[in-house]
Amino acid sequence: MLVFGKETAYWKEKFGGIFLGFIFFILVYLINPEFEKWKEFAKEIPSIGMSTFGFLLVLLGIILQGNSKTIEWMKSRDELFQRFISFNKKIVMRSVLLSSYALFFVYFDLKWITGYFTNGIFIYEIISQFSIPILTFLLVWFLYDVIYFITIFYLLIKRS
């Protein structure tokens, strides 16, 4: 089915993760969880992000150096191959962004803001109110794209 001249798969690939992440952003914002209680959860995110980072780079290396029938077929379809490689790169960069944000979230103490600014308590409240929804937005966007990428990869392998 075409939407604005593009297949629905294109829109899912480009904006599915952002859309789902935004929905979770709103839900978490409305729940308004406590900032300090999420630090334990956020401590585990960098290991997930960096493991996925390594997995996707190994997968990219296999694809670029492989010479199986499936990989040769993928390489012969230049637009498909470039789109696949580009999507892999985007997810790898998202894993770095997510891991960096989670590390910042966990190890950077924001309470110093209250002592250095005249309206520091207000700034701290705003940052703590939005930091958890942003974390969930990044996490959901990342997970959606990883799952979508792996699904595409297995469909391509199954194709040959």
Secondary structure, DSSP 4 states (H G I P E B T S, - for coil): -EETTEEHHHHHHHHHHHHHHHHHHHHHHHH---TGGGHHHHHHHHHHHHHHHHHHHHHHHHHHH--SHHHHHHHHSHHHHHHHHHHHHHHHHHHHHHHHHHHHHHH--TTHHHHHSTTHHHHHHHHHHHHHHHHHHHHHHHHHHHHHHHHHHHHHHHH-
